[in-house]
Amino acid sequence: MTAPDSTSAPRLKKLIRQDVQSMHAYAIQDSAGMIKLDAMENPHRLPAALQAHLGQRLGALALNRYPDGRIDDLRHALADYAGMPEGFDIMLGNGSDELIGLLAMACDVPGASILAPEPGFVMYGMSAKLQGLTFIGVPLTADFELDEAAMLAAIAQHQPSITYLAYPNNPTANLWDDAVIEKIINAVGAQGGLVVMDEAYQPFSSKSYIDRIAKHRHVLLLRTLSKFGLAGVRIGYLMGPKALIAEIDKVRPPYNISVLNYECALFALEHGDVFASQARELVAQRALLLAALSAMKGVKAWKSDANMILVRVPDAAKTFEGMKQRKVLVKNVSKMHPLLANCLRVTVGTAEENVQMLAALEKSL
Ligand SMILES: *Cc1c(COP(=O)(O)O)cnc(C)c1O
């Protein structure tokens, strides 16, 4: 055995993009032994009988083969589940994160930009920057509504290729005014851009844009099975007018959805009633949590249409650490944006988890 030749070490400083070198990797918090309420996961697992049934199905798959036409069964099942209108098509991503990246790649023409309200989902800005596109973040109002005048002015000024509207938004968990959304969609349409409505939290939301999407030829609807209950499986889907999806689909890696991923997702959709009842339970828990949080002295909680609640406390860093010591992991979003000063984002968990979360929060204020 000889030692590796030191002269062959790659010159990372030269090889790796300067902007990538100065980036921080996406931080995933260590959650071992914690009540995990930091990432909007569904706290429920499959019932034991379904676990066994799924195991058999996965075990029998041809893992030696590349993913095949079965992927189309999943595309059709998701289109049915979502109520996709005529004339639309659907493409799948390895989580919607991948689709957000593919959208930036497909729209990477010189001078292109991507716009989204802020605070919002971090991947919109991240995907733009990684692709070398300009990202324009437009601040929400202090109560997390769309700033109509600022949004329309930014759209007129920058003519973004893609405008993202998360409906409901992450991390603020609210839906936005439909009349303002319609004005934004029309303004983007008038200058030839695309709007992506991101409905990651649709299973918990009182509204969806799906019924209005057929009115437009420049609006895409992005969804995921992650918050539904399959965060570990990685399936996102993008629906839009056929011609538009056909173009974006060209930049998708051919085998981006594994055999295991699509079979799991099909299985879950066959048992959609199980997941629907989990979502109903979480919505009921959300109401209980909101009532308890609103009654807690020193805490401000915002109304939610998702499986998370944004709260403001007197000292977010102190409360976050206190909760962590009490084995409850939430997300400290207070440094993400000035509008989120002293805010924590709490995922809605099971009834027992929520009771422990509330106790930990109250003791950590
Ligand atoms: C969680 C989330 C996603 C990404 O979900 P995937 O797990 O990548 O499918 C997309 N958009 C928003 C707003 C989210 O909160």
The ligand as an SDF file (V2000), in Angstrom:
LIG
                    3D

 15 15  0  0  0  0  0  0  0  0999 V2000
  -41.9390   21.3110    2.4120 C   0  0  0  0  0  0  0  0  0  0  0  0
  -42.1840   22.2170    1.2650 C   0  0  0  0  0  0  0  0  0  0  0  0
  -41.8450   21.8530   -0.0420 C   0  0  0  0  0  0  0  0  0  0  0  0
  -40.9250   20.7070   -0.3950 C   0  0  0  0  0  0  0  0  0  0  0  0
  -41.3580   19.5080   -0.1920 O   0  0  0  0  0  0  0  0  0  0  0  0
  -40.6320   18.1940   -0.7540 P   0  0  0  0  0  0  0  0  0  0  0  0
  -40.4340   17.3870    0.4750 O   0  0  0  0  0  0  0  0  0  0  0  0
  -39.3540   18.5260   -1.4470 O   0  0  0  0  0  0  0  0  0  0  0  0
  -41.6380   17.6500   -1.6810 O   0  0  0  0  0  0  0  0  0  0  0  0
  -42.1890   22.6970   -1.0860 C   0  0  0  0  0  0  0  0  0  0  0  0
  -42.7980   23.8610   -0.8480 N   0  0  0  0  0  0  0  0  0  0  0  0
  -43.1040   24.2670    0.3840 C   0  0  0  0  0  0  0  0  0  0  0  0
  -43.7790   25.5720    0.5840 C   0  0  0  0  0  0  0  0  0  0  0  0
  -42.7960   23.4660    1.4830 C   0  0  0  0  0  0  0  0  0  0  0  0
  -43.0510   23.9080    2.7190 O   0  0  0  0  0  0  0  0  0  0  0  0
  1  2  1  0
  2  3  1  0
  2 14  2  0
  3  4  1  0
  3 10  2  0
  4  5  1  0
  5  6  1  0
  6  7  2  0
  6  8  1  0
  6  9  1  0
 10 11  1  0
 11 12  2  0
 12 13  1  0
 12 14  1  0
 14 15  1  0
M  END
$$$$
